[in-house]
Amino acid sequence: MSIIFFLIPFSFILMFLAIYFFWWAVDNDQFDNLDDISKYILLNDDLFEK
Amino acid sequence: MYLRICFHCNLIIANDVNIYLIINKKIKYMCCYGCKEIIKFIIDSKLGNYYIYREKNVTNVEKISYNNYEIYDKNDIIKKFVTKNSLDLYEVTISINGIVCSACFWLIEHHIKSIIGIHKIFINFSTSKAQIIFDLKIIKLSSILMEIRKIGYDAYPYVFKIKETLDNIEYKNELKKLIISAIGSMQIMMLSFSFYLYDLNDIGISYWLFIRLFNFIIATFLIIFCSEKFILNAYRSLKLKTLTIDTIISLSIFMIYFLSVYNFLNKSDKIYFDSVCMFIFFLLLSRFLEMRVRHYCTKLIYSLQKLTTNMATIIKYNNLNIIKKFQKNVDDILISDIILVKIGDIVPLDGIVLSDDCIVDESMITGEKIPIYKKRKDFIIGGCINLENILILKPFSLNKNSFITIIIQILEKMSSIKPKIVRTTNKISSYFILIVLISIFFADIYWFFKDCYNILNVTISMLTVACPCALALSVPIAITCSTNILAKSGFLIIKEHVLESLSNITDVIFDKTGTLTVNYFVLKETKISSKYNMSYVFNLSYSLEILSNHPIAKVFSKNLILKKNEIYNVLNYKEYINCGVEGIINGKKYRMGKLNFIKDFCKIDDKFDFFNFRDDLCIFLSNDYEIIAIYHLINPLRYSSFKGINELKLLNLNLHILTGDPSYSTNKISKNLKIKFFFKNASIQDKLFYIKKLQKNGAKIMMIGDGMNDILAFKISQIAVAMGESTDLAKISSDVTLLNNNLLLLSKAIKSGIYTDKIIKQNIIWAVIYNIIGLFISFLGLIEPYYAVIGMSFSSLLVVCNSLRLLKK
């Protein structure tokens, strides 16, 4: 059972990492526009030849 | 000759135009050199994919005006739009007109990205705005705007309104808090899991202390970062000497927290850190959802701003000679200035026409698609588009007092008013809180004499059990569920009071044009003089009308197109404002238009029986001595009108038609739809009066309309519904938008309103009963705080689940 002395602090660090990355994402406008970005992936660059 | 369609803007190409490019080894034709330049530019930049991706037609290039972009390079003006960020880069937000589908922003993004000096570009499709980060030393702002112009879009810099920026900041802050509380609650629930199964003695003191320590840290962390809003609100309401739900929420949070801290230090098992965290998370979640709705409304309001420009051309002249011409920011224009509006430009301000006749398109304000003729000294609303002749304008008011600005201000105020039922439950809960606090006081006195050690436990149980969370949730959650389910089907609720009002509607009033009927014309009947061959006549009309951009002319190019067309060359083509068109075909002069227009041209005999000319629109084709054909145009009923009206009748509602149209067609429609009450030729005041009269007799009114003339009626009716095709202005002053123009949704919405009402009542009754019983039991000290927390969550959960039933329907 003493493994929890390692696991709990470790999960704690993971939690703060998760929070940190979410914050980073929010600050970088990742959640500003949830509708359009999904369309980008459908647009290829090389269908049209001159 | 066959029909050719422009490769870029999909307009029909006139006969004598022969502009083409070879693309993909095939010949493609264009309508004008503007389009050709753009296609060439797009293909040369290797962005030809655009033509594969796009779903809708873009604006014709000739309609985009060439603005003088260099004005934006002046030092004092650029400062208004551009902000400097770190690394010596500049940031600007640009509003782009003419974006119609995702291919447009793909094109703009790829093109702008390839320019040297541009570092980043983000385009928001829903708001048509692009955020560009660029190096001012390498590229000028005007060149960026010019580059966007090159691929066929009109762009100008945009300054975010303070409210928009604040909303954005609020959104980000709330989202961050929600995320913290969600992750924190997950963690704490995992850590606390063991305590639900075992107690201190089973676990062992060292593990117990260790896990509890982390519980303590997470709970403290969450309270510090996420609960500040509740505490601030509670503090504010205390200052105002009122009690709100936030008062009791903050009290509960603090009491539970400090009791847990105290018990933690004394190594007792009565610790409720996990309850506090879940409590905070659920509260934040419900408030986050509410905030999203609020922000959506503000966004709608500011989309009105798109109508106006921020630069205008000012002229100075003496004796009719222009001596000076310069650009000015719209905010700085004085009443003494004279404004010049080029063809295709947006009229920047409300004003009086000083120049001769002109035609404007007011459709973005009134919804009326037919261009409007204005003569000298007429009043023009800022935001419409000048279609013909250069317009000289004397401003009627400053920008801050202009029509659109004032409308926006009114709407801003209105959007912050809460629905009545939410206010009522808030009131009920504030009384309830008072009762709770008083009974806690008595309970404390009682327990002080009976068992001094139990006071804190009893107080906390009572606070938690009696927290009117279920009561507070009962209304918003039911409303959110119904709102979502209705929005999915196309009944988009903008103001929250709608759902509570839906259940007691007694009268439904319809506008006619654009609501019961569609807002475009359809060719219903054609009469052709027996002397002429039908296909010849059709081809004549088609050749004449195809040259015009007037909405009525479009009816002909759409309806007659199916019958293999031959286009004749039209010489001396002329368009008469408000009348019709004229041209010479095969050496003969023809006119096509209204009766009055034909009258001066040929004699009218009675050979034609003029079917029911009292109503509806008739277009005549004639040569210089007789009428050749009569086209009978109507506004047909919407597909959904019949069924929608019948469904409403089944709900025992009184139906009315209230229209500004004086023609006979109202009688016909009301007969067709079996609507008893109708009032035609109604002015805006008549409409107001009619509704007020009904309301005096106790009627609750739902008004369905689509245009400017309905806005005042919208304001006084209980529920205002705007059709999806209506103007932004009408949409914003309404409470509901019917996204797909389907009138069947009205009855569905009313039914769902009645159902929602039922669910809300169930919720409230349950919440009140639970709270009273819970309060009583905890008063007697029969409930541990631990169970109180479960009880509270359970009652809230029950309310939520009950409301979720709405999603099924």
Boltz contact constraints between the chains, C-beta under 6 A:
constraints:
  - contact:
      token1: [A, 8]
      token2: [B, 214]
      max_distance: 6.0
  - contact:
      token1: [A, 15]
      token2: [B, 183]
      max_distance: 6.0
  - contact:
      token1: [A, 15]
      token2: [B, 187]
      max_distance: 6.0
  - contact:
      token1: [A, 18]
      token2: [B, 183]
      max_distance: 6.0
  - contact:
      token1: [A, 19]
      token2: [B, 180]
      max_distance: 6.0
  - contact:
      token1: [A, 19]
      token2: [B, 183]
      max_distance: 6.0
  - contact:
      token1: [A, 22]
      token2: [B, 179]
      max_distance: 6.0
  - contact:
      token1: [A, 23]
      token2: [B, 176]
      max_distance: 6.0
  - contact:
      token1: [A, 26]
      token2: [B, 172]
      max_distance: 6.0
  - contact:
      token1: [A, 26]
      token2: [B, 175]
      max_distance: 6.0
  - contact:
      token1: [A, 26]
      token2: [B, 176]
      max_distance: 6.0
  - contact:
      token1: [A, 33]
      token2: [B, 124]
      max_distance: 6.0
  - contact:
      token1: [A, 36]
      token2: [B, 125]
      max_distance: 6.0
  - contact:
      token1: [A, 39]
      token2: [B, 102]
      max_distance: 6.0
  - contact:
      token1: [A, 43]
      token2: [B, 53]
      max_distance: 6.0
  - contact:
      token1: [A, 43]
      token2: [B, 106]
      max_distance: 6.0
  - contact:
      token1: [A, 47]
      token2: [B, 49]
      max_distance: 6.0
  - contact:
      token1: [A, 47]
      token2: [B, 52]
      max_distance: 6.0
  - contact:
      token1: [A, 48]
      token2: [B, 48]
      max_distance: 6.0
  - contact:
      token1: [A, 48]
      token2: [B, 49]
      max_distance: 6.0
  - contact:
      token1: [A, 48]
      token2: [B, 52]
      max_distance: 6.0
  - contact:
      token1: [A, 50]
      token2: [B, 43]
      max_distance: 6.0
